Amino acid sequence: MEQIKQATLEIIDQMKDLAEKLSQDDFTRPLPVLLEHSIGKHYRHIIEFYEEMIAGAVEGEINYDNRKHDPALEQSREKCLERLEGIRHAIALEPSMTLKLAGSYTREADIRFTLLTNYERELVYNIEHAIHHMAIIRIALQHEFPDLPVSKEFGYAYSTLKHMQK
C-alpha cells in the first residue's frame, strides 16, 4: 500500500509544480488542442475523481458519477492547489477497506451497477486515471507552451518510465 500512496503523492507533487508554473490565464484558457477545454478543466476532473474516492471510502460506496463538475474549481488555480493538498492529507490517513463501487453505463438515470472493490484498487485506478489526463495536458503544454519547463515524468506511466530507462 505504501508504494501506491507514494505514487499518488508524486502525482500530486507533479500537478502542483505545473500549476504553480502556469499563470491563472494559461491555466483557465480554452485551448484548441484540448478541444477548447482548459488545463484547469483536466485538473478539476482529476481532483474530483480523487475526492469522490475519498468520500466514498468514508461512506463505504464510491460512485464517480456523483462528481460535482464544479466550474469554480477549474477556473481557479489556487483552489486546485488547495484541493490537491487536501487530497495529499486524506490519502495519508485513509485505511484499507472493502468498498462498493457504483455507477452507470446507460443514459437512464435509475439503472446502475454495484460491485465489490477495495480502497487500494480504487487508488490504483485514480493513479492511472490521473496519469492519462496528465498525458493529455502534456500534449497541450508541448503545443501551447513549448518553453515551459515540465517534469520529465509528467504524464508518463511508471511502466513507461521504466521502459524509457532501458
Secondary structure, 3 states (H helix, E strand, C coil): CHHHHHHHHHHHHHHHHHHHHCCHHHHHCCEHHHCCECHHHHHHHHHHHHHHHHHHHHHCEEEHHHCCCCHHHHCCHHHHHHHHHHHHHHHHHCCCCEEEEEECCCCCCCCCEEEEEEHHHHHHHHHHHHHHHHHHHHHHHHHHCCCCCCCCCCCCCHHHHHHHHC
